[in-house]
């Protein structure tokens, strides 16, 4: 697999709503993002949603976005709000940022 040129990379910013906290959703996202070679982060939000910021190729982001609509076992995804923009290149890996809900 060849590395994507910097101008081929995009950024996905998404908010996932439903039963998505306390069901391992953030860890699910981390596994998926790492398998797809994405960088960025995920965090629980005070309104009980999960926020995702990911950078990588368009194809990899398409795959992640599809998985956001499915979620892990135990999750119920009601809605995913997402937007794409040019990547910033600010992330070295993909991880979890602390958020509103500590348990997962």
Secondary structure, DSSP 8 states (H G I E B T S, - for coil): -----GGGEEEEEEEEEEE-SSSSHHHHHHHHHHHHT-EEEEEE-TTS-EEEEEEEEHHHHHHHHHHHHH-STT-EEEEEEEEEEE-----SSEEE---S----
